Amino acid sequence: MTLAQREHPEAVGEFDAAVRWYEAQESGIGLALIERARQARQEIADWPNAAPPFTTADDGTVIRSKVVRGYPYRVVYAVESDAILILAYAHERREPGYWVHRLSD
């Protein structure tokens, strides 16, 4: 059974900003980021526990991440009982763990 995916609103905002930035650099590469992120989310949906634990939140929630191929981004997520919660589309050079507060939002 494939779990539904929910995206934290801040994750949606940061992903949209990344797409706009890439698209402003060169037409088409923002759209390619959308496709690569879609592929990563599909792999997460198909095998949610395949990625090794990335970190564990203070409440014990296991956080995992999936690389977005070809881009310096990871889809950071938690597997809940009824859904996959996407916490961030984290740039590899951004401060680690900036998205942790999103677990309690």
Residue frames relative to the residue before (quaternion, step in Angstrom):
aa qw qx qy qz dx dy dz
M 1.0000 0.0000 0.0000 0.0000 0.00 0.00 0.00
T 0.3127 -0.7501 0.5572 0.1708 3.56 -0.82 1.01
L 0.3610 -0.7365 0.5340 0.2055 3.55 -0.84 1.00
A 0.5213 -0.6006 0.5024 0.3392 3.54 -1.18 0.60
Q 0.2821 -0.7395 0.5823 0.1857 3.55 -1.24 0.44
R 0.0976 -0.7516 0.6500 0.0548 3.51 -1.13 0.83
E 0.2221 -0.7656 0.5896 0.1300 3.55 -1.03 0.79
H 0.4542 -0.6455 0.5362 0.2992 3.54 -0.95 0.86
P 0.5772 -0.6196 0.3936 0.3577 3.64 -0.91 0.81
E 0.6483 0.5047 -0.3340 0.4620 3.61 1.00 -0.69
A 0.6012 0.5442 -0.3564 0.4640 3.60 1.11 -0.60
V 0.6300 0.5261 -0.3272 0.4682 3.57 1.00 -0.84
G 0.6694 0.5141 -0.2979 0.4459 3.58 0.90 -0.91
E 0.6896 0.4657 -0.2987 0.4673 3.58 0.88 -0.87
F 0.6288 0.5199 -0.3432 0.4653 3.59 1.06 -0.66
D 0.6421 0.5182 -0.3233 0.4634 3.60 0.93 -0.85
A 0.6453 0.5155 -0.3184 0.4653 3.59 0.99 -0.81
A 0.6469 0.5115 -0.3200 0.4664 3.60 0.98 -0.79
V 0.6414 0.5165 -0.3257 0.4645 3.59 0.94 -0.85
R 0.6573 0.5051 -0.3136 0.4631 3.60 0.90 -0.90
W 0.6489 0.5213 -0.3244 0.4493 3.58 0.94 -0.88
Y 0.6822 0.4775 -0.2930 0.4698 3.60 0.82 -0.96
E 0.6579 0.5085 -0.3190 0.4547 3.58 0.93 -0.83
A 0.6355 0.5197 -0.3265 0.4685 3.61 1.11 -0.64
Q 0.6250 0.5405 -0.3359 0.4521 3.58 1.15 -0.58
E 0.7688 -0.1581 0.1418 0.6032 3.55 0.99 -0.91
S 0.5050 -0.6709 0.4558 0.2952 3.54 -0.78 1.04
G 0.7762 0.3461 -0.2694 0.4529 3.54 -0.91 0.98
I 0.6714 0.5082 -0.3416 0.4175 3.61 0.99 -0.58
G 0.5700 0.5478 -0.3872 0.4744 3.58 1.20 -0.33
L 0.6482 0.5038 -0.3091 0.4801 3.56 1.02 -0.80
A 0.6248 0.5241 -0.3371 0.4704 3.59 1.07 -0.69
L 0.6076 0.5386 -0.3504 0.4670 3.60 1.08 -0.67
I 0.6156 0.5397 -0.3437 0.4600 3.59 0.98 -0.80
E 0.6849 0.4846 -0.2889 0.4611 3.59 0.86 -0.94
R 0.6665 0.4943 -0.3105 0.4637 3.60 0.91 -0.85
A 0.6442 0.4980 -0.3233 0.4822 3.60 1.02 -0.73
R 0.6085 0.5407 -0.3494 0.4639 3.59 1.06 -0.71
Q 0.6463 0.5148 -0.3139 0.4677 3.58 0.97 -0.86
A 0.6489 0.5086 -0.3185 0.4677 3.59 0.95 -0.85
R 0.6613 0.4977 -0.3094 0.4682 3.60 0.93 -0.86
Q 0.6296 0.5230 -0.3413 0.4623 3.60 1.05 -0.69
E 0.6440 0.5055 -0.3193 0.4774 3.58 0.99 -0.80
I 0.6203 0.5227 -0.3347 0.4796 3.59 1.05 -0.73
A 0.6577 0.5101 -0.3091 0.4602 3.59 0.93 -0.89
D 0.6903 0.4869 -0.2771 0.4578 3.58 0.96 -0.88
W 0.8043 0.0712 0.0106 0.5899 3.58 0.98 -0.87
P 0.0951 -0.8689 0.4814 0.0649 3.62 0.56 1.11
N 0.7538 0.3704 -0.2170 0.4974 3.60 1.04 -0.62
A 0.4097 0.7346 -0.4578 0.2879 3.60 1.25 0.18
A 0.6523 0.4863 -0.3244 0.4824 3.58 1.01 -0.72
P 0.4807 -0.6631 0.4748 0.3221 3.59 -0.92 0.80
P 0.6262 -0.5222 0.3948 0.4235 3.59 -1.14 0.44
F 0.3506 -0.7339 0.5575 0.1662 3.53 -0.96 1.03
T 0.7320 -0.2065 0.1663 0.6276 3.53 1.06 -0.93
T 0.3153 -0.7131 0.5817 0.2318 3.55 -1.29 0.08
A 0.4165 -0.7116 0.5116 0.2417 3.56 -0.84 1.00
D 0.6991 -0.4768 0.3357 0.4137 3.56 -1.28 0.34
D 0.7010 0.4577 -0.2711 0.4750 3.59 1.09 -0.68
G 0.6214 -0.5752 0.3286 0.4183 3.59 1.30 0.12
T 0.4512 0.6858 -0.4548 0.3454 3.58 1.27 -0.06
V 0.3311 -0.7325 0.5635 0.1903 3.56 -0.86 1.00
I 0.1671 -0.7741 0.6075 0.0617 3.54 -0.83 1.07
R 0.1002 -0.7850 0.6109 0.0225 3.55 -0.93 0.97
S 0.1226 -0.7887 0.5932 0.1049 3.56 -1.23 0.22
K 0.1918 -0.7544 0.6224 0.0817 3.51 -1.23 0.67
V 0.4343 -0.6990 0.5097 0.2510 3.56 -0.84 1.01
V 0.3080 -0.6815 0.6295 0.2108 3.54 -1.16 0.75
R 0.3871 -0.7701 0.4577 0.2182 3.57 -0.25 1.29
G 0.8224 0.2483 -0.2031 0.4698 3.52 -0.99 0.94
Y 0.7406 0.3100 -0.1864 0.5663 3.59 1.29 -0.08
P 0.4893 -0.6760 0.4602 0.3030 3.60 -1.11 0.55
Y 0.4902 0.6466 -0.4258 0.4004 3.57 0.91 0.97
R 0.1591 -0.7332 0.6523 0.1081 3.49 -1.36 0.50
V 0.3297 -0.6678 0.6201 0.2466 3.54 -1.17 0.63
V 0.1489 -0.7909 0.5918 0.0456 3.57 -0.54 1.21
Y 0.0961 0.8317 -0.5313 0.1295 3.58 -0.66 1.09
A 0.2341 -0.7184 0.6343 0.1636 3.50 -1.41 0.31
V 0.3298 -0.7178 0.5776 0.2062 3.55 -1.06 0.78
E 0.1347 -0.7811 0.6079 0.0456 3.55 -0.66 1.18
S 0.7132 -0.4590 0.3021 0.4351 3.59 -1.23 0.16
D 0.8168 0.2434 -0.1028 0.5128 3.58 1.00 -0.77
A 0.8054 0.1257 -0.0493 0.5771 3.61 1.23 -0.15
I 0.4023 -0.6301 0.5934 0.2984 3.49 -1.41 0.14
L 0.1886 -0.7825 0.5864 0.0911 3.57 -0.75 1.06
I 0.2150 -0.7595 0.6038 0.1118 3.56 -0.61 1.17
L 0.2404 -0.8158 0.5194 0.0833 3.52 -0.51 1.27
A 0.8153 -0.0645 0.1014 0.5664 3.57 1.00 -0.77
Y 0.2267 -0.6416 0.7016 0.2116 3.43 -1.46 0.33
A 0.0514 -0.8783 0.4746 -0.0253 3.51 0.35 1.34
H 0.3804 -0.6876 0.5747 0.2285 3.53 -0.92 0.99
E 0.5643 -0.6493 0.4005 0.3155 3.57 -0.93 0.90
R 0.7364 0.4103 -0.2378 0.4825 3.60 1.12 -0.52
R 0.5028 0.6301 -0.4408 0.3948 3.57 1.24 0.10
E 0.6806 -0.4971 0.3456 0.4126 3.56 -1.20 0.53
P 0.4498 -0.7024 0.4755 0.2797 3.61 -0.71 1.02
G 0.8435 0.2424 -0.1700 0.4481 3.54 -1.10 0.74
Y 0.3492 0.7619 -0.4900 0.2397 3.61 1.22 0.15
W 0.6930 0.5062 -0.2456 0.4507 3.57 1.20 -0.57
V 0.3967 0.7611 -0.4570 0.2334 3.63 1.26 -0.17
H 0.6305 0.5560 -0.3449 0.4177 3.61 0.95 -0.78
R 0.5723 0.6235 -0.3733 0.3800 3.59 1.17 -0.46
L 0.5330 0.6260 -0.4068 0.3981 3.59 1.19 -0.34
S 0.7559 0.3830 -0.2068 0.4891 3.57 1.01 -0.75
D 0.5056 0.6565 -0.4228 0.3670 3.61 1.25 -0.04
